[in-house]
Amino acid sequence: MPAAARRLQLLDVALGCFASGGYHETSMEEIAEAAGVTKPVLYQHFHSKQELFLELLESEGRDLLRDVETRAAAQTDPYQQVRAGFRAYFEFACRRTSAFQLLFGSGARLADEFAETVRRLEEGIAAVIAMMIEADIDDEHRDLLGHAIVGLGEVAGRRWVATHPGEMDPDHAEEMAERLADLVWAGLRALPRGER
């Protein structure tokens, strides 16, 4: 297998292993075995388990941020922006459940070596949301609301994944998006209106 294809295969296998077993409980030996390679082959591509996990966090986080930003920005109506952002988020949780678990259910934010990467992802999504809030409020208030909406989506997403194992139908993403968008929109409509 060419080196680039092997690297992608190892990332994919490692994602599943880390999502189901967590960082500390998953060994490089387990990942190599699951991928059908020897440990030396795995170490040719990733010098350490930390490097492998960090690359997964960063790449999956970029994908999620891009999806949320692109889908929300494609809408012009503020309510539809909120709904589209939530839909992208929940579709990611459905279609890429292992990636969602890695980012938000693996305890990565609690580990010193990974907390900064997860924090940057949350900051990025919160900034996208805050930028779209059309209200006459200061930047600190806008930032707080952006983070609150991210937290709402994350907790709801983790609950959904935990209570629907094996039933992650992407059609449910629209239902979840609508429910949370309605809740968030009710609060956002109450803010003083502004030009932004």
ZIFENTA-V434175 format. One line per field, one symbol per residue. ss: DSSP state (2 for helix, 1 for strand, 0 for the rest). phi: phi as a letter, one per 20 degrees, with the letter a starting at -180 (. if undefined). psi: psi as a letter, one per 30 degrees, with the letter a starting at -180 (. if undefined). A space follows every 50 residues. Layout:
# ZIFENTA-V434175
ss = ???
phi = ???
psi = ???
This chain:
# ZIFENTA-V434175
ss = 00222222222222222222200000022222222000222222200022 22222222222222222222222000022222222222222222202222 22220002220222222222222222222222000000222222222222 2222222222222000000022222222222222222220000000
phi = .ggfffffffffffgffffednffeedfffffffemceggffffecfbff ffffffgfffffffgfffffffffedfgfffffffffgfffffffcgfff fffccemgfeegfcgffffffffffffffgfefebecffffffffgffff ffffffffffffecfmcefgfffffffffffffffgfffefffbef
psi = kleeeeeeeeeeeeeeeeeefleefkleeeeeeefhlleeeefeekflee eeeeeeeeeeeeeeeeeeeeeeffkfkeefeeeeeeeeefeeeefheeee eeefgfgeffkeffeeeeeeeeeeeeeeeeffjjlilleeeeeeeeeeee eeeeeeeeeeeefhkghikfffeeeeeeeeeeeeeeeefflkkaf.
